[in-house]
Amino acid sequence: MIKDGYYGEFGGAYIPEMLYPPVEELRLNYEKILASKSFQNEFQELLKSYVGRPTPLYFAKNLSKKIGCKIYLKREDLCHTGAHKINNTVGQILIAKHLGKNRIIAETGAGQHGVATATACALMGMECLVYMGEKDIKRQAPNVSRMKMLGAKVVPATSGSKTLKDATNEAIRDWINNPESTHYIIGSVVGPHPYPDLVAQLQSVISKEVKKQLKELEGRDYPDYLVACVGGGSNAAGLYYDYLEDERTKIIAVEAAGKGILTSESAATTQLGNVGIIHGSKTLLMQNKDGQITEPYSISAGLDYPGIGPMHAHLFTSQRAEFISIDDHEAMQAGLALSKTEGIIPAIETSHAFAIFKHKDFQPEDVLVFNLSGRGDKDLATYIDYFKLEE
Ligand SMILES: *Cc1c(COP(=O)(O)O)cnc(C)c1O
């Protein structure tokens, strides 16, 4: 699907010249490293013994009965640290090691990617700096504590709106100044080539496991539908990866509509966005007519991103994937329903995926695989506030 760094018209590496050396070093080496025996041995071993893979593919009997089709849940919420993000950070740490780097930087908004990066750094004994907007540091105190406990240095970004995009600017500035020693771990299938491809390949373990598990459970290795939520798009890319060319499987991508696509508070990129450049990549993003990026909104911190990765932009425009946007209210209700139906409290990001049933009909014989991208512990306060469960 990717050719010379592009998915159709999307992708590429639109970066300042000063960033060219480290990005080029990564581009020239990543495929070789990914294919090497030493990388694969170490990666597979860590996925198994540290991350806890393979994660189960669980047949959700109650939910299936309620909806009237066959629903399987890929349990990424059972990964170490509670979401799929660790697949990527463990992989990229090993890449960094192969490139001879001893220092890791990352940016984080809600702190989930920061925690996954700090975790992998602690494991591998690497120095770790996580850039985070000053405002986010205040809003996401538990994740800041986690990162500190894991030995990472959390560096406040004090410019601009003091949120994710400012943290990204600070991280890029750091990388420009330390290209030799430092690897920059990006947390989703976004950023300049080769990041979208690198992160998709590291997350594709999800897809590979589903194939094997579905063959055992259903007697065929492909489902009728794959469903995942899309922030930047890494858990979705991981789920779709081995099925992208298999037209028997339909792909559904779920984005956050926030308070609704007709309001100014939304993150439904395919509905509200158009072609532009964000974080070094040509893709679909939400911007005003002057090309300034619009502030996104979603109740879930992980879907609160003004763009989507270039692979997803291509899946959308080529109509390989169907995009459904789900608002805060629908997502919260779906999260509560899954908790009560299956005894699994999903992350609010993930809850968006489970709200598609009002938008789409399925046949009794349809087999659906949902990516259960993360667990809801981090979101309990938000759920409780929303439903006033304490009353
Ligand atoms: C970060 C996050 C997401 C969104 O990121 P993607 O790159 O789109 O996968 C989704 N679910 C959970 C649980 C997350 O932590």
The ligand as an SDF file (V2000), in Angstrom:
LIG
                    3D

 15 15  0  0  0  0  0  0  0  0999 V2000
   -3.7680    6.6490   22.2550 C   0  0  0  0  0  0  0  0  0  0  0  0
   -4.9380    5.7740   22.1890 C   0  0  0  0  0  0  0  0  0  0  0  0
   -5.7550    5.6850   21.0420 C   0  0  0  0  0  0  0  0  0  0  0  0
   -5.5580    6.5610   19.8320 C   0  0  0  0  0  0  0  0  0  0  0  0
   -4.3390    6.4030   19.1790 O   0  0  0  0  0  0  0  0  0  0  0  0
   -4.2040    5.6260   17.7880 P   0  0  0  0  0  0  0  0  0  0  0  0
   -2.8320    5.9340   17.3400 O   0  0  0  0  0  0  0  0  0  0  0  0
   -5.2550    6.1480   16.8790 O   0  0  0  0  0  0  0  0  0  0  0  0
   -4.4030    4.1840   18.0750 O   0  0  0  0  0  0  0  0  0  0  0  0
   -6.8030    4.7730   21.0270 C   0  0  0  0  0  0  0  0  0  0  0  0
   -7.0740    4.0020   22.0950 N   0  0  0  0  0  0  0  0  0  0  0  0
   -6.3280    4.0550   23.2190 C   0  0  0  0  0  0  0  0  0  0  0  0
   -6.6850    3.1790   24.3530 C   0  0  0  0  0  0  0  0  0  0  0  0
   -5.2460    4.9380   23.3090 C   0  0  0  0  0  0  0  0  0  0  0  0
   -4.5200    4.9780   24.4400 O   0  0  0  0  0  0  0  0  0  0  0  0
  1  2  1  0
  2  3  1  0
  2 14  2  0
  3  4  1  0
  3 10  2  0
  4  5  1  0
  5  6  1  0
  6  7  2  0
  6  8  1  0
  6  9  1  0
 10 11  1  0
 11 12  2  0
 12 13  1  0
 12 14  1  0
 14 15  1  0
M  END
$$$$
